Amino acid sequence: MTQTMNYEIKDINLADLGKQRITWAAKEMPVLLKIRERFAKEQPLKGFRMVACAHVTTETANLAITLKAGGIDCALIASNPLSTQDDVAACLVRDYGISVYAMKGESTDTYIRHVNIALDTKPQIIMDDGSDVVATLLKERPNQIKDIIGTTEETTTGIVRLKAMEKDGVLTFPAIAVNDSQTKHLFDNRYGTGQSTLDGIIRATNILLAGKNLVIVGYGWCGKGTALRARGMGADVIITEVDPVRALEARLEGFRVMTMDEAAAVGDIFVTVTGNRHVIDRKHFEVMKDGAIVCNSGHFDLELNLEALTEMSNSKSSVRPFAEEYKRNPQKTKVQGSIIVLGEGRLINLAAAEGHPSAVMDMSFANQALATEYLIKNRGKLANKIQTLPAELDKEIAELKLQSMGIKIDELTSEMLEYMNSWTVGT
Ligand SMILES: NC(=O)c1ccc[n+]([C@@H]2O[C@H](COP(=O)([O-])OP(=O)(O)OC[C@H]3O[C@@H](n4cnc5c(N)ncnc54)[C@H](O)[C@@H]3O)[C@@H](O)[C@H]2O)c1
């Protein structure tokens, strides 16, 4: 472990590999690079300090480099103990002078310590992923709240927590819900989580998806993307939901829909993407087939009740990297045999694979960069509540992405515009 006053990473000697991979990712991030070019010229973030809490991946590195190009002083911490790419962290420290506090496999205590070290830098902007930094600030550092210009939140679960803060009247600065931008959740959660979740399952197990009953718990944006891609690989996809509209959507999309109680006994592979707690619970582990594979791609590691599984098992052992076999105690379960848990129940796409492909993070992180600039530009003028990035900026990101793909689209003619804006012309 390399440790000094302003970073804490696994090994600085990994920086060369990190540099190569960050450069590779940048090729798929043209929108962010365009923003970086402008930031470098205009320096819109100069003189400010921020904490960025994110999965420390090649894509996040490109965002951090962009923010630094805009002039901000940034401390980067991991948003998940298993998602840090140590070579990337090393490169950011060595080649870009960014303070990184993140190591793959760090303990919860270390994670909390890193949140506090980052908050010690007295940030004015918090870029959060799951709202842990904001929650720590509100609970433990009331004196620092007045310094905060605003926060940006990356994921669905973080926004759920921000809404709870708003309801309790404790959110006293503006919060940009980056996840709610169309150019974020429609692409990142759907196609990014969809592809990379399957990538994580395959890397951890090398199993064939074709012909397997693959149960997806939650048919939100992440669930939709995972279902779409799993079907493409020949899996028989089963959806469980609590929302009738989403359940109906899944059925009309051609997937089987059933309760978790029913699905538990028929699934070969299970993926949770709900943002909810214990959606796979003791009673489900009791009836799962011998050898059933279970993983999570929702934000926190509480979607699977692993305490119950541990309690009903005689032993737990590693069978491959990121795959642990729990041998169930026949006296405590209805079905005998083992259950394989991937990535300790943490985001499987980041634990066993590399997270979202760079091309979708290009748009998510363009939103983060523009949201940071928007908060600074409009400091003191925004309401102290959750808000989305203005629609024009969301649209601008889509336009830049299309341009980078060489795709042109049509424009409304004046005749069309006039028609769309009038009510007098009918049958
Ligand atoms: N793996 C990743 O890289 C990644 C990326 C983006 C978002 N996320 C996380 O994934 C989770 C889902 O995000 P989303 O954008 O799809 O959210 P979403 O709100 O669009 O969808 C969640 C769905 O889960 C359903 N649900 C809730 N409880 C359930 C239960 N007990 N059984 C079945 N269904 C249930 C909800 O009805 C909803 O349809 C969140 O925690 C989010 O933060 C992960």
The ligand as a Gaussian input file, in Angstrom:
#p B3LYP/6-31G(d) Opt

LIG

0 1
 N      -24.874000      -1.979000     -11.661000
 C      -24.741000      -0.719000     -12.016000
 O      -23.711000      -0.301000     -12.543000
 C      -25.890000       0.209000     -11.825000
 C      -26.113000       1.263000     -12.724000
 C      -27.225000       2.086000     -12.558000
 C      -28.078000       1.885000     -11.468000
 N      -27.778000       0.891000     -10.572000
 C      -28.628000       0.601000      -9.405000
 O      -29.541000      -0.432000      -9.789000
 C      -30.758000      -0.320000      -9.033000
 C      -31.936000      -0.230000     -10.005000
 O      -31.821000       0.954000     -10.785000
 P      -32.907000       1.331000     -11.898000
 O      -32.445000       2.591000     -12.517000
 O      -33.221000       0.151000     -12.727000
 O      -34.155000       1.655000     -10.918000
 P      -35.701000       1.664000     -11.245000
 O      -36.324000       2.431000     -10.136000
 O      -35.927000       2.071000     -12.674000
 O      -36.113000       0.109000     -11.135000
 C      -36.157000      -0.642000      -9.962000
 C      -37.326000      -1.629000     -10.101000
 O      -37.279000      -2.575000      -9.035000
 C      -38.607000      -2.843000      -8.655000
 N      -38.626000      -3.444000      -7.318000
 C      -38.482000      -2.836000      -6.102000
 N      -38.581000      -3.753000      -5.113000
 C      -38.774000      -4.960000      -5.714000
 C      -38.951000      -6.283000      -5.241000
 N      -38.944000      -6.560000      -3.928000
 N      -39.150000      -7.283000      -6.147000
 C      -39.171000      -7.022000      -7.464000
 N      -39.009000      -5.774000      -7.977000
 C      -38.818000      -4.768000      -7.118000
 C      -39.306000      -1.504000      -8.749000
 O      -40.718000      -1.664000      -8.849000
 C      -38.687000      -0.937000     -10.037000
 O      -39.453000      -1.274000     -11.185000
 C      -30.555000       0.904000      -8.157000
 O      -30.022000       0.499000      -6.916000
 C      -29.509000       1.713000      -8.898000
 O      -28.834000       2.618000      -8.063000
 C      -26.746000       0.032000     -10.748000

